[in-house]
Amino acid sequence: MHFHDDSLYPENQQKLVIQAAPYGPEWLPGDADDLPMTMDEHVQAAVDCYNAGATVLHIHVRELDGHGSKRLSMFNELMGRLREAVPDMVLQIGGSISFAPEDEGGDAQWLSYDTRHMLAEVSPAPDQVTIAINTNQMNIVEIFDDADIEGTSIAKPGYYKAYRDMVVEAGPEFYLEHLKRLRANGIQPHFQLANLSQLETVERLIRKGEYHGPLVLNYVAIGGGFAGRHPADLVEFIRRVPDGAVLTIEASMRAVAPMNAVGIALGAHVRVGNEDNLWSRKGERMSSVQQVEQMVRIADAVGREVASGPEAREIYRLGEWYEGTDETLAQLGMVPNRRPGQRGSMLRPVATEGKN
């Protein structure tokens, strides 16, 4: 993204979109005080996060036994209820469905391609489904401190090993088909990107005509094969994102607030919730709602307004699709593809009518 001299003035930035992820699929009952169990609790978590200032909801579903649900009927039921309870929220289903192991010593893994493709068939349809690009290690515990997981199920050796060894399976066979199915059902993909090489893959998809739509993405700084917490990497990622993209910062544990504070100052958006973090100050628990409220306070401190639900939908360009590669590149503020025989740097086209 290009930064003008006045780009850090909050009145020139988009209003802040806050994503809430309050369903913590990696945790078991007792790991967090605010884990929803019943369907009513799932809905109430959404209402509470919305009332606190969140306008995007990252969705997973939990069975009554505490494990993440893999039943699409549960997603259908929750989506129907959320459409009534929080009609202005952007509803975003997590594309892994549930990566938690069934028991200690089991594997933590993303579900099969066929199962994940079924998210395009959820009814009522979500606004977004998150999508991973390229198979990648996802060792979520690599940069955890012992204190981060003390007293939780992940501190048990079997669960710890499961999350240490987790891999995101998301090769071209998956993401090319998934993008087609989401487009066919009017569902916007929300790209979850681990590093610059994945961002480059997305750009190639756009330039080759495989994706024609808004570029809405998360920079996922959770370590273990994904981006880490080095601020230079964060700033470089922001610099490399196309001007017309929408970027949200996602981190883990007590790095969530400082990483998001940088993102807020630079005009990006933020994600919080018990899926990412359980803590405020060291040793002090923090609920998903409290994390949303913290982002509102940080935004207020630098003078940046928080987006309403309808404003978040406009910022995300929900419902927009483009006719072809040239239009997509133009809408995203990217230079056009090179034409045969064309030399030098690519420039955006300018109107020349009426000029000598």
Secondary structure, 3 states (H helix, E strand, C coil): CCCCCCCCCHHHCCCECEEECCCCCCCCCCCCCCCCCCHHHHHHHHHHHHHHCCCEEEECCECCCCCECCCHHHHHHHHHHHHHHCCCCEEEECCCCCCCCCCCCCCCCCCCHHHHHHHHHCCCCCCEEEEECCCEECCCCCCCCHHHHCCCHHHCHHHHHHHHCCEECCCHHHHHHHHHHHHHCCCEEEEEECCHHHHHHHHHHHHCCCCCCCCEEEEECCCCCCCCCCHHHHHHHHHHCCCCCEEEEECCHHHHHHHHHHHHHCCCEEEECCCCCCECCCCCECCHHHHHHHHHHHHHHHCCCECCHHHHHHHCCCCCCCCCHHHHHHHCCCCCCCCCCCCCCCCCCCCCCCCC
